[in-house]
Amino acid sequence: MAQRCFLSAKIHGATITCANLEYRGSLSIDTKLMKTVGILPYEQIDVYNLDNGERLTTYAIPGATGEICLNGAAAHKGEIGQRIIIATYTWLDENEALTRKPQVVIVDKNNGVDEIVECEFNSDF
């Protein structure tokens, strides 16, 4: 059966707390946020900057409490204080897609969990 790509996890509205150009790459994410949405260390992520429209693909690494840090070349894609969306995707067949629920978290200004969004697949879309 053919597979399609679906949202797996999303951290919405995270605030960039640092940018480290000399680091060798990746995005440091508050470990609690990673665990809440199910993002694993070194998992591929897409990052969308809400303030300047920049987009990039990199990988996640665990960060300190409240930390969202653009590392390496990614440091050119945003500035401290800008807000981003972090997303992962997964390939599912149609049957899996009907039962899979993405994990979505809206964060507060300190990158803490503000809201966990319940995502339901509506077959009557």
Steps between C-alpha positions, in 0.01 A plus 500: 500500500629847415613722784451871554692743719316629811582731789643302790602764756485878524626760745321824417620850590832416665724801560861490385719545808844480339686459172840334491661529157814308603310188611510223239129501423152417629235659720521468879149454641386496863509130590155514663349634176672226301361232731151653505460482121715191446795649312811284548861620510645526146155470340452708186294813560369786290517848649274784384576854619172680571665843499709496181366206297830309494480120485761234558544130554740377767497260795402534865730477798393523865541843653473660841172610657338766279776477239436532127840556338580524129840338451748512213372628166146505642609796715464715186127415476379678811572739782457480877142587586348384171237227510517171311305184428682167527344204316568136421321284247442128452401279209176307557269286294132594494400265783775632729405858415144443621618417852825697540480823697776758468641637824464880500609742773448875515770662710501809719748788478751306715477189280298312757196288410199733482255266325494147363282486189290191437512421129231274358480366146161588355413256221220736391738781417 
